[in-house]
Amino acid sequence: MYFYDDIDQRIIDERVAQFRDQTNRYLAGRLSEEDFRPHRLQNGLYIQRHAPMLRVAIPYGVLSSRQLRMLAQVARTYDRGFGHFTTRQNMQFNWPKLEDVPQILADLATVQMHAIQTSGNCIRNTTTDHFAGVAGDELLDPRPYCELIRQWSTFHPEFAFLPRKFKIAVNGAVHDRAATRVHDIGIDLVRAADGALGYRILVGGGLGRTPLIGQVIREFLPERHLLTYLDAVLRVYNRFGRRDNKYKARIKILVKERGLAVFQAAVEEEWSHLMDGPATVVPEELARIRSRIAVHPYATLPATDAGVERMLQEDVAFRRWHQRNVFAHKVAGYACVTLSLKSTGVAPGDISADAMDAVAALADHHGFGELRVSHEQNLILPDVPVAELPTVFAAARALGLAHPNVGMITNIIACPGGDYCSLANARSIPVAQALQERFDDLDYQYDIGELDLNISGCMNACGHHHVGHIGILGVDKHGEEFYQVTIGGSQTAPAALGRVIGPSLKQDEVPDAVERMIDRYLGLRDSEVERFVDVVARVGIEPFKESVYGLKAHSSTPTV
């Protein structure tokens, strides 16, 4: 992970002091709510349904064991003993007291953490592959470029008050695990025919009220031009993006309304004034950043282990966990392990302070004290020696973090929903828990195969429901909570948006509806390896619509 230099630490410490003063003035009545609001937002502080919510940045999902212990301390001292990992690889605390937030930020600063630009109309936390730097299918490690973007975007004077929030994702692997196609800007690390490093740039993706897939604006951008080109895109958006209607303020609306060719021409014209200017990325700057990202002392280890092979033959539980939760490492003798935060009965992404401390110890004892947060709301131990997998499995199972469901129907992505969020139309957590219980049988899950199920409590789509193979959206209908179902979405290339299958459902109808669709899928698939999303692409939504509503012909369930 990236370690702060003196300038990084000074910036964070100064921001903590500024916000402490702003909060004290607000609590004393010397700063109005209107004046305080932008200050708290750019320090990650929301006012939610029941209490303030603090969103802590975990830049590109990389976390040290020391930092995780600090998050545990914050949860235990200032919250209710839990934290919630989000789809932006950050952590949210849902019950801090406003007067405690400056001290929370001061505590976080001691371990090189902050909440800067985790909210507000600015450039948010850049996300990437949770296996960045260790994935076997990686073309190039995206972390130095994510850090470059973080340093460029933090306190950028031109982009502190954009028309709307702005999100960037970077992918450096063959398989896109960063959902770059549904971001304001998506960046693929690529190489030209001559081997030169550069980027494929996509713009105008995003979910929310008007979901759109990003479009390629440049097939190849040379490495040195990354920041000047991002400056050009942001300047065009900042100049022409809507400010009169927040629902039409995202860059995706600007690109859609003007058309990609017109938007691209405006960016190219703007870039002509910036190209090779002061923001040009020089090799020395990338070398400086890389020098501050820890290089781990990997040992020379055998690629396989006799004890592990024996357990794979004899222990069904270990074999299933190994199949779903262990990922190939680029260094022989090591593996990446996903710790599932999706056990039945637990809100997706939630973790207790005690579990955080235990996971930090696992990272220290079975790796190099480093962890990753996935945008699917799980934790990853990125550097586990293969021979130690049985020990890690036993420890994870004791913590309730060894559920072998990565990529399966119960690996549900869900926002906190109406239980916490003041923007939500409906609750997400009870629906997620009901679905976890309905599909808790592992044999059933494995028969179903790979399936992404995502839930959002409102159109803001924090649960990424649009790109779930099955997506569930909470909607308000005459003051009651209903749920709209979409199918056929996908976050990976070629990315796709789900299609609505029909009228919205009551909460207790959702598990039955999902089960009926699964039964129809099992009857329609050509083979055991044909995924749900592939069957939807092949046969369309009508068979699934019939399976859900065929028995409800006389229902009065309202439409949305």
Buried (B, 14 or more C-beta within 10 A) or exposed (E): BBEBEEEBBEBBBEBBBEBBEBBEBBEEEEBEEEEBBBBBBBBBBBBBBEBBBBBBBBBBBBBBBBBBBBBBBBBBBBBBEBBBBBBBBBBBBBBBEBEBBBBBBBBBBEBBBBBBBBBBBBBBBBBBBBBBBBBBBBBBBBBBBBBBBBBBBBBBEEBBEBBBBBBBBBBBBEEBBBBBBBBBBBBBBBEEEEEEBBBBBBBBBBBBBEBBBBBBBBEBBEBBBBBBBBBBBBBBBBEBBBEEEEEBBBBBBBBBEBEBEEBBEBBBEBBEEBBEEEBBBEEEBBEEBBEBBBEBEBEEBEEEBEBBEEBBEEBEEBBBBBEBBBBEBBBBBBBBBBBBBBBBEBBBBBBBBBBBBBBBBBBBBBBBBBBBBBBBBBBBBBBBBBBBBBBBBEBBBEBBBBBBBBBBBBBBBBBBBBBBBEBBBBBBBBBBBBBBEBBBEBEBBBEBBBBBBBBBBBBBBBBBBBBBBBBBBBBBBEEEBBBBBBBBBBBBBEBBBBBBBBBBBBBEBBBBBBBBBBEBBBEBBEEEEBBBBBBBEEBEBEBBBBBBBEEBEEEEBBEE
